Amino acid sequence: MDHDDEQLLRRRVYGAGHDHPGPRPDRRYAELVGGPLDRLLLDITGWTPDEIDTGVSLETELGQFGPGGQALYDPRPGNPACWDWGGDSP
């Protein structure tokens, strides 16, 4: 296992339970960049290319709208392993 793999395995996954907060080697992840969920990993295992291209709206209490709010993330052009924050939504 190289240094990058070790760093990845120390990260937290969005929506993962406290008993298994880190990534698993058999899954595919995108890093959330910016916004309230910055540096969390999003499990995109099994997502179709269309689902990935669409981006995602993720529930978070940390955004501009507090509990019940959403953080919007889209894959970065040319680097779909990073998803950039596009703003918050109620």
The first five atom37 places (N, CA, C, CB, O) and aatype in JSON, in Angstrom:
{
  "aatype": [12, 3, 8, 3, 3, 6, 5, 10, 10, 1, 1, 1, 19, 18, 7, 0, 7, 8, 3, 8, 14, 7, 14, 1, 14, 3, 1, 1, 18, 0, 6, 10, 19, 7, 7, 14, 10, 3, 1, 10, 10, 10, 3, 9, 16, 7, 17, 16, 14, 3, 6, 9, 3, 16, 7, 19, 15, 10, 6, 16, 6, 10, 7, 5, 13, 7, 14, 7, 7, 5, 0, 10, 18, 3, 14, 1, 14, 7, 2, 14, 0, 4, 17, 3, 17, 7, 7, 3, 15, 14],
  "atom_mask": [
    [1, 1, 1, 1, 1],
    [1, 1, 1, 1, 1],
    [1, 1, 1, 1, 1],
    [1, 1, 1, 1, 1],
    [1, 1, 1, 1, 1],
    [1, 1, 1, 1, 1],
    [1, 1, 1, 1, 1],
    [1, 1, 1, 1, 1],
    [1, 1, 1, 1, 1],
    [1, 1, 1, 1, 1],
    [1, 1, 1, 1, 1],
    [1, 1, 1, 1, 1],
    [1, 1, 1, 1, 1],
    [1, 1, 1, 1, 1],
    [1, 1, 1, 0, 1],
    [1, 1, 1, 1, 1],
    [1, 1, 1, 0, 1],
    [1, 1, 1, 1, 1],
    [1, 1, 1, 1, 1],
    [1, 1, 1, 1, 1],
    [1, 1, 1, 1, 1],
    [1, 1, 1, 0, 1],
    [1, 1, 1, 1, 1],
    [1, 1, 1, 1, 1],
    [1, 1, 1, 1, 1],
    [1, 1, 1, 1, 1],
    [1, 1, 1, 1, 1],
    [1, 1, 1, 1, 1],
    [1, 1, 1, 1, 1],
    [1, 1, 1, 1, 1],
    [1, 1, 1, 1, 1],
    [1, 1, 1, 1, 1],
    [1, 1, 1, 1, 1],
    [1, 1, 1, 0, 1],
    [1, 1, 1, 0, 1],
    [1, 1, 1, 1, 1],
    [1, 1, 1, 1, 1],
    [1, 1, 1, 1, 1],
    [1, 1, 1, 1, 1],
    [1, 1, 1, 1, 1],
    [1, 1, 1, 1, 1],
    [1, 1, 1, 1, 1],
    [1, 1, 1, 1, 1],
    [1, 1, 1, 1, 1],
    [1, 1, 1, 1, 1],
    [1, 1, 1, 0, 1],
    [1, 1, 1, 1, 1],
    [1, 1, 1, 1, 1],
    [1, 1, 1, 1, 1],
    [1, 1, 1, 1, 1],
    [1, 1, 1, 1, 1],
    [1, 1, 1, 1, 1],
    [1, 1, 1, 1, 1],
    [1, 1, 1, 1, 1],
    [1, 1, 1, 0, 1],
    [1, 1, 1, 1, 1],
    [1, 1, 1, 1, 1],
    [1, 1, 1, 1, 1],
    [1, 1, 1, 1, 1],
    [1, 1, 1, 1, 1],
    [1, 1, 1, 1, 1],
    [1, 1, 1, 1, 1],
    [1, 1, 1, 0, 1],
    [1, 1, 1, 1, 1],
    [1, 1, 1, 1, 1],
    [1, 1, 1, 0, 1],
    [1, 1, 1, 1, 1],
    [1, 1, 1, 0, 1],
    [1, 1, 1, 0, 1],
    [1, 1, 1, 1, 1],
    [1, 1, 1, 1, 1],
    [1, 1, 1, 1, 1],
    [1, 1, 1, 1, 1],
    [1, 1, 1, 1, 1],
    [1, 1, 1, 1, 1],
    [1, 1, 1, 1, 1],
    [1, 1, 1, 1, 1],
    [1, 1, 1, 0, 1],
    [1, 1, 1, 1, 1],
    [1, 1, 1, 1, 1],
    [1, 1, 1, 1, 1],
    [1, 1, 1, 1, 1],
    [1, 1, 1, 1, 1],
    [1, 1, 1, 1, 1],
    [1, 1, 1, 1, 1],
    [1, 1, 1, 0, 1],
    [1, 1, 1, 0, 1],
    [1, 1, 1, 1, 1],
    [1, 1, 1, 1, 1],
    [1, 1, 1, 1, 1]
  ],
  "atom_positions": [
    [[0.85, -1.17, 0.0], [0.0, 0.0, 0.0], [0.9, 1.24, 0.0], [-0.97, 0.0, 1.23], [1.79, 1.36, 0.84]],
    [[0.67, 2.17, -0.95], [1.51, 3.36, -0.99], [0.92, 4.46, -0.1], [1.66, 3.86, -2.43], [-0.16, 4.31, 0.47]],
    [[1.66, 5.57, 0.01], [1.27, 6.68, 0.89], [-0.11, 7.24, 0.54], [2.31, 7.79, 0.82], [-0.9, 7.53, 1.44]],
    [[-0.42, 7.39, -0.76], [-1.72, 7.92, -1.17], [-2.86, 7.01, -0.73], [-1.76, 8.12, -2.68], [-3.91, 7.49, -0.29]],
    [[-2.66, 5.7, -0.84], [-3.68, 4.76, -0.39], [-3.89, 4.85, 1.12], [-3.3, 3.32, -0.78], [-5.03, 4.79, 1.6]],
    [[-2.82, 5.01, 1.87], [-2.92, 5.14, 3.32], [-3.68, 6.41, 3.7], [-1.52, 5.14, 3.96], [-4.5, 6.39, 4.61]],
    [[-3.4, 7.5, 3.0], [-4.1, 8.76, 3.27], [-5.59, 8.61, 2.99], [-3.51, 9.92, 2.42], [-6.43, 9.07, 3.77]],
    [[-5.94, 7.96, 1.88], [-7.34, 7.75, 1.52], [-8.06, 6.96, 2.59], [-7.45, 7.04, 0.17], [-9.19, 7.29, 2.95]],
    [[-7.44, 5.93, 3.1], [-8.09, 5.07, 4.08], [-8.31, 5.74, 5.43], [-7.27, 3.83, 4.28], [-9.06, 5.22, 6.26]],
    [[-7.68, 6.88, 5.66], [-7.9, 7.62, 6.91], [-9.05, 8.62, 6.81], [-6.62, 8.35, 7.3], [-9.42, 9.23, 7.81]],
    [[-9.61, 8.79, 5.63], [-10.65, 9.79, 5.39], [-12.03, 9.28, 5.83], [-10.68, 10.17, 3.92], [-12.23, 8.08, 6.0]],
    [[-12.95, 10.21, 6.0], [-14.33, 9.87, 6.36], [-15.2, 9.88, 5.11], [-14.89, 10.85, 7.41], [-14.96, 10.65, 4.18]],
    [[-16.2, 9.03, 5.11], [-17.12, 8.9, 3.99], [-18.45, 9.54, 4.36], [-17.32, 7.41, 3.6], [-19.0, 9.28, 5.44]],
    [[-18.97, 10.4, 3.47], [-20.27, 11.03, 3.69], [-21.33, 9.94, 3.9], [-20.65, 11.95, 2.49], [-21.43, 9.01, 3.11]],
    [[-22.11, 10.08, 4.97], [-23.21, 9.17, 5.24], [-22.83, 7.86, 5.9], [0.0, 0.0, 0.0], [-23.7, 7.06, 6.22]],
    [[-21.54, 7.62, 6.1], [-21.12, 6.37, 6.74], [-21.38, 6.43, 8.24], [-19.61, 6.1, 6.46], [-21.31, 7.5, 8.85]],
    [[-21.67, 5.29, 8.81], [-21.92, 5.21, 10.25], [-20.63, 5.38, 11.04], [0.0, 0.0, 0.0], [-19.53, 5.23, 10.5]],
    [[-20.77, 5.7, 12.31], [-19.61, 5.91, 13.18], [-18.81, 4.62, 13.39], [-20.06, 6.46, 14.52], [-17.62, 4.67, 13.7]],
    [[-19.46, 3.47, 13.23], [-18.75, 2.21, 13.42], [-17.86, 1.86, 12.23], [-19.75, 1.1, 13.66], [-16.93, 1.07, 12.38]],
    [[-18.13, 2.43, 11.05], [-17.31, 2.2, 9.85], [-17.19, 3.51, 9.07], [-17.93, 1.08, 8.95], [-17.73, 3.61, 7.96]],
    [[-16.5, 4.52, 9.62], [-16.49, 5.84, 8.99], [-15.58, 5.98, 7.78], [-16.09, 6.84, 9.99], [-15.74, 6.92, 7.0]],
    [[-14.63, 5.07, 7.61], [-13.64, 5.23, 6.55], [-13.99, 4.5, 5.27], [0.0, 0.0, 0.0], [-14.92, 3.69, 5.23]],
    [[-13.23, 4.78, 4.22], [-13.46, 4.13, 2.94], [-13.05, 2.67, 2.96], [-12.71, 4.86, 1.85], [-12.24, 2.24, 3.79]],
    [[-13.61, 1.92, 2.03], [-13.28, 0.51, 1.87], [-12.57, 0.32, 0.54], [-14.55, -0.39, 1.96], [-12.91, 0.99, -0.43]],
    [[-11.61, -0.56, 0.47], [-10.83, -0.72, -0.77], [-11.65, -1.23, -1.96], [-9.7, -1.66, -0.52], [-11.22, -1.07, -3.1]],
    [[-12.81, -1.84, -1.7], [-13.62, -2.38, -2.8], [-14.67, -1.39, -3.31], [-14.3, -3.64, -2.35], [-15.56, -1.78, -4.07]],
    [[-14.57, -0.13, -2.91], [-15.54, 0.88, -3.3], [-14.86, 1.98, -4.12], [-16.23, 1.49, -2.06], [-13.63, 2.1, -4.09]],
    [[-15.65, 2.76, -4.84], [-15.14, 3.89, -5.63], [-15.65, 5.18, -4.99], [-15.59, 3.78, -7.13], [-16.83, 5.3, -4.67]],
    [[-14.75, 6.14, -4.82], [-15.1, 7.38, -4.12], [-14.72, 8.61, -4.93], [-14.41, 7.42, -2.77], [-13.81, 8.59, -5.75]],
    [[-15.44, 9.68, -4.67], [-15.1, 11.02, -5.17], [-14.89, 11.89, -3.94], [-16.23, 11.61, -6.12], [-15.6, 11.77, -2.94]],
    [[-13.9, 12.78, -4.01], [-13.65, 13.7, -2.9], [-14.5, 14.95, -3.08], [-12.14, 14.08, -2.82], [-14.53, 15.54, -4.16]],
    [[-15.2, 15.36, -2.01], [-15.97, 16.59, -2.03], [-15.02, 17.75, -1.71], [-17.17, 16.53, -1.01], [-14.3, 17.7, -0.71]],
    [[-15.04, 18.78, -2.56], [-14.09, 19.88, -2.45], [-14.84, 21.19, -2.22], [-13.21, 19.97, -3.72], [-15.69, 21.58, -3.02]],
    [[-14.51, 21.86, -1.11], [-15.15, 23.13, -0.79], [-16.48, 22.92, -0.08], [0.0, 0.0, 0.0], [-16.97, 21.8, 0.04]],
    [[-17.04, 24.01, 0.39], [-18.35, 23.96, 1.03], [-18.35, 23.24, 2.36], [0.0, 0.0, 0.0], [-17.29, 22.95, 2.93]],
    [[-19.54, 22.95, 2.86], [-19.66, 22.39, 4.21], [-19.18, 20.94, 4.34], [-21.08, 22.46, 4.64], [-18.93, 20.48, 5.45]],
    [[-19.04, 20.23, 3.24], [-18.63, 18.83, 3.3], [-17.21, 18.63, 2.77], [-19.61, 17.96, 2.51], [-16.84, 17.52, 2.38]],
    [[-16.44, 19.69, 2.75], [-15.08, 19.68, 2.21], [-14.26, 18.53, 2.79], [-14.38, 21.0, 2.51], [-14.24, 18.31, 4.0]],
    [[-13.59, 17.8, 1.91], [-12.67, 16.7, 2.22], [-13.37, 15.38, 2.57], [-11.79, 17.09, 3.37], [-12.69, 14.37, 2.76]],
    [[-14.69, 15.36, 2.66], [-15.37, 14.07, 2.84], [-15.34, 13.32, 1.52], [-16.84, 14.27, 3.32], [-15.21, 13.92, 0.45]],
    [[-15.46, 12.01, 1.58], [-15.53, 11.18, 0.4], [-16.98, 10.78, 0.15], [-14.63, 9.92, 0.55], [-17.73, 10.53, 1.09]],
    [[-17.35, 10.73, -1.11], [-18.68, 10.31, -1.51], [-18.57, 8.97, -2.23], [-19.37, 11.37, -2.42], [-17.84, 8.85, -3.22]],
    [[-19.27, 7.97, -1.74], [-19.24, 6.64, -2.34], [-20.07, 6.66, -3.63], [-19.78, 5.55, -1.34], [-21.29, 6.82, -3.58]],
    [[-19.4, 6.51, -4.76], [-20.08, 6.51, -6.05], [-20.0, 5.14, -6.73], [-19.49, 7.58, -6.97], [-20.14, 5.02, -7.95]],
    [[-19.77, 4.12, -5.94], [-19.71, 2.75, -6.46], [-21.04, 2.41, -7.13], [-19.38, 1.73, -5.32], [-22.1, 2.59, -6.54]],
    [[-20.97, 1.93, -8.34], [-22.17, 1.51, -9.05], [-22.95, 2.62, -9.73], [0.0, 0.0, 0.0], [-23.95, 2.34, -10.38]],
    [[-22.51, 3.86, -9.6], [-23.2, 4.96, -10.26], [-22.93, 4.89, -11.76], [-22.75, 6.33, -9.69], [-21.83, 4.54, -12.18]],
    [[-23.93, 5.21, -12.56], [-23.75, 5.26, -14.02], [-23.06, 6.57, -14.39], [-25.13, 5.12, -14.76], [-23.05, 7.51, -13.6]],
    [[-22.47, 6.63, -15.59], [-21.87, 7.9, -16.03], [-22.87, 9.06, -16.02], [-21.31, 7.74, -17.43], [-22.5, 10.19, -15.69]],
    [[-24.13, 8.8, -16.37], [-25.14, 9.86, -16.34], [-25.39, 10.35, -14.92], [-26.45, 9.37, -16.96], [-25.53, 11.56, -14.69]],
    [[-25.46, 9.43, -13.96], [-25.66, 9.82, -12.57], [-24.48, 10.65, -12.07], [-25.85, 8.58, -11.68], [-24.67, 11.63, -11.34]],
    [[-23.28, 10.28, -12.46], [-22.1, 11.03, -12.04], [-22.1, 12.41, -12.68], [-20.81, 10.26, -12.42], [-21.83, 13.4, -12.0]],
    [[-22.41, 12.49, -13.98], [-22.41, 13.79, -14.68], [-23.43, 14.76, -14.11], [-22.7, 13.58, -16.15], [-23.24, 15.97, -14.18]],
    [[-24.51, 14.23, -13.53], [-25.58, 15.06, -12.99], [-25.17, 15.78, -11.71], [-26.82, 14.22, -12.74], [-25.71, 16.84, -11.4]],
    [[-24.23, 15.21, -10.97], [-23.87, 15.78, -9.67], [-24.85, 15.33, -8.62], [0.0, 0.0, 0.0], [-25.65, 14.42, -8.83]],
    [[-24.76, 15.99, -7.45], [-25.56, 15.5, -6.33], [-25.92, 16.63, -5.38], [-24.8, 14.4, -5.58], [-25.2, 17.63, -5.27]],
    [[-27.02, 16.45, -4.7], [-27.47, 17.34, -3.64], [-27.47, 16.51, -2.35], [-28.91, 17.94, -3.94], [-28.22, 15.54, -2.23]],
    [[-26.62, 16.9, -1.4], [-26.43, 16.1, -0.18], [-26.96, 16.83, 1.05], [-24.95, 15.76, 0.02], [-26.7, 18.02, 1.24]],
    [[-27.69, 16.12, 1.88], [-28.2, 16.71, 3.11], [-27.06, 17.05, 4.06], [-29.19, 15.76, 3.8], [-26.12, 16.27, 4.23]],
    [[-27.15, 18.23, 4.67], [-26.16, 18.62, 5.67], [-26.75, 19.67, 6.61], [-24.88, 19.17, 5.0], [-27.56, 20.5, 6.2]],
    [[-26.33, 19.6, 7.85], [-26.72, 20.62, 8.83], [-25.7, 21.75, 8.86], [-26.86, 19.99, 10.22], [-25.91, 22.76, 9.54]],
    [[-24.6, 21.59, 8.14], [-23.49, 22.52, 8.22], [-23.56, 23.66, 7.21], [-22.21, 21.78, 8.02], [-22.77, 24.6, 7.29]],
    [[-24.48, 23.6, 6.27], [-24.57, 24.6, 5.21], [-25.3, 25.86, 5.64], [0.0, 0.0, 0.0], [-25.69, 26.02, 6.8]],
    [[-25.47, 26.74, 4.69], [-26.11, 28.05, 4.9], [-27.52, 27.93, 5.47], [-26.15, 28.81, 3.59], [-27.95, 28.82, 6.2]],
    [[-28.23, 26.86, 5.16], [-29.63, 26.74, 5.56], [-29.84, 25.86, 6.8], [-30.44, 26.19, 4.42], [-30.98, 25.6, 7.18]],
    [[-28.76, 25.41, 7.42], [-28.85, 24.62, 8.64], [-29.51, 23.27, 8.43], [0.0, 0.0, 0.0], [-29.48, 22.73, 7.33]],
    [[-30.11, 22.71, 9.5], [-30.74, 21.4, 9.4], [-31.76, 21.34, 8.26], [-31.42, 21.04, 10.71], [-32.58, 22.24, 8.1]],
    [[-31.68, 20.28, 7.48], [-32.58, 20.12, 6.34], [-32.04, 20.74, 5.07], [0.0, 0.0, 0.0], [-32.64, 20.57, 4.01]],
    [[-30.94, 21.46, 5.15], [-30.35, 22.07, 3.97], [-29.59, 21.07, 3.12], [0.0, 0.0, 0.0], [-29.32, 19.94, 3.54]],
    [[-29.26, 21.49, 1.93], [-28.55, 20.65, 0.98], [-27.28, 21.36, 0.51], [-29.46, 20.3, -0.23], [-27.26, 22.58, 0.37]],
    [[-26.24, 20.6, 0.28], [-25.01, 21.09, -0.34], [-24.93, 20.48, -1.73], [-23.73, 20.73, 0.53], [-25.1, 19.28, -1.9]],
    [[-24.68, 21.32, -2.73], [-24.68, 20.88, -4.12], [-23.24, 20.67, -4.6], [-25.4, 21.91, -5.01], [-22.4, 21.56, -4.45]],
    [[-22.97, 19.51, -5.18], [-21.63, 19.17, -5.68], [-21.73, 18.59, -7.08], [-20.93, 18.17, -4.73], [-22.63, 17.81, -7.39]],
    [[-20.78, 19.0, -7.93], [-20.69, 18.51, -9.3], [-19.28, 18.01, -9.59], [-21.09, 19.61, -10.31], [-18.32, 18.56, -9.05]],
    [[-19.15, 16.97, -10.43], [-17.82, 16.48, -10.76], [-17.0, 17.57, -11.46], [-17.91, 15.21, -11.65], [-17.53, 18.32, -12.28]],
    [[-15.73, 17.63, -11.13], [-14.84, 18.61, -11.73], [-14.53, 18.2, -13.17], [-13.52, 18.75, -10.89], [-14.14, 17.06, -13.41]],
    [[-14.69, 19.1, -14.12], [-14.35, 18.78, -15.51], [-12.89, 18.34, -15.61], [-14.61, 19.99, -16.45], [-11.99, 19.03, -15.13]],
    [[-12.67, 17.2, -16.23], [-11.32, 16.69, -16.4], [-10.78, 15.91, -15.21], [0.0, 0.0, 0.0], [-9.72, 15.3, -15.3]],
    [[-11.51, 15.94, -14.08], [-11.06, 15.21, -12.88], [-12.28, 14.75, -12.08], [-10.13, 16.1, -11.99], [-12.59, 15.33, -11.04]],
    [[-12.98, 13.71, -12.56], [-14.21, 13.28, -11.88], [-13.98, 12.66, -10.5], [-14.92, 12.3, -12.74], [-14.95, 12.31, -9.83]],
    [[-12.73, 12.53, -10.07], [-12.46, 12.05, -8.71], [-12.66, 13.17, -7.7], [-11.03, 11.49, -8.61], [-12.7, 12.9, -6.49]],
    [[-12.78, 14.41, -8.16], [-13.04, 15.57, -7.28], [-14.36, 16.2, -7.69], [-11.87, 16.61, -7.36], [-14.6, 16.47, -8.86]],
    [[-15.21, 16.43, -6.69], [-16.5, 17.08, -6.95], [-16.51, 18.41, -6.23], [-17.7, 16.18, -6.48], [-16.3, 18.48, -5.02]],
    [[-16.75, 19.48, -6.98], [-16.7, 20.84, -6.46], [-18.06, 21.31, -5.94], [-16.19, 21.79, -7.53], [-19.11, 21.02, -6.52]],
    [[-17.99, 22.05, -4.84], [-19.18, 22.62, -4.22], [-19.72, 23.73, -5.13], [-18.87, 23.17, -2.79], [-18.96, 24.55, -5.63]],
    [[-21.03, 23.73, -5.32], [-21.66, 24.75, -6.15], [-22.58, 25.67, -5.38], [0.0, 0.0, 0.0], [-23.15, 26.59, -5.96]],
    [[-22.73, 25.44, -4.08], [-23.6, 26.27, -3.26], [-24.49, 25.42, -2.38], [0.0, 0.0, 0.0], [-24.42, 24.19, -2.37]],
    [[-25.34, 26.11, -1.62], [-26.28, 25.44, -0.72], [-27.71, 25.7, -1.18], [-26.08, 25.92, 0.74], [-27.98, 26.67, -1.89]],
    [[-28.61, 24.84, -0.76], [-30.02, 24.95, -1.13], [-30.84, 24.6, 0.11], [-30.38, 24.0, -2.35], [-30.44, 23.75, 0.91]],
    [[-31.99, 25.27, 0.25], [-32.85, 24.92, 1.41], [-33.47, 23.54, 1.28], [-33.95, 25.96, 1.57], [-34.21, 23.11, 2.17]]
  ]
}
